[in-house]
Amino acid sequence: MTFFRADALSIQFGGIRAVDNVSFEVEPGEVFTIIGPNGAGKTTIFNLISRIYDATDGQLTFCDQDITKLPPHRIAGLGIARTFQNIELFEHASVLQNLLIGRHCHRRSNLFSEILFLPSVREMEIAHRRRVEDVIDFLDLQHYRETMIASLPYGARKVVELGRALCTEPKLLLLDEPSSGLNVEETEDMAFWIEDIKKDLGITVLMVEHDMSLVSRVSDRVLALNYGRVLAEGTPAEVQRNDEVIKAYIGG
């Protein structure tokens, strides 16, 4: 079975080819990281997978299903969740409420049953709450459960966004620069979360990241991009030693 694969993926904005014939495959149970300088096309690939953008060419396959033209609202239901570079949370809702939003893709009730609050709806609500509490415990968010997002420090917001993605029960978790804006201690904690997500939850991670110490610590394989094209693929050490990758980062 093909877990996740991008075949000859390309997208063009006007005369700019932001992603140019990119192919890679992610195996179940690994952390696969995409690196590259600013403007390399890393987040654009995430937007293609999330179906925010339509690919100009190429194909995306997830669990043997072609998702290249799938409507965006169906992606989470398939088992793909993501976080964003710029945190996308509801600031005037609590941590608990934001996490419960992550359960929306699993709701199976209709308007009539919700209005009457039938026993099936009550049972479903209890199950959703139980799942959210599991995520709160996993990420040590108990202290923040009822806190409004607007009152949280930046590092805690990053963890809440990660938690909301986990509440969807993903098979594939897309992490877009999870250490961005974090201090050294918070980045260390994020590394622990990523390792535990892979090891304890059995979730496959596809990550975009600039912090090479984090990349080296948690990644099984790395794909390096520049100007939308693949430079190298391999282990973190192999990619960091690659001459083309070194040139892309420091010039030459």
Secondary structure, DSSP 8 states (H G I E B T S, - for coil): ---EEEEEEEEEETTEEEEEEEEEEE-TT-EEEEE-STTSSHHHHHHHHTTSS--SEEEEEETTEE-TT--GGGHHHHTEEE--SS----TTSBHHHHHHHTTGGG----HHHHHHT-HHHHHHHHHHHHHHHHHHHHTT-GGGTT-BGGGS-HHHHHHHHHHHHHHT--SEEEEESTTTT--HHHHHHHHHHHHHHHHTT--EEEEE-S-HHHHHHH-SEEEEEETTEEEEEE-HHHHHH-HHHHHHHH--
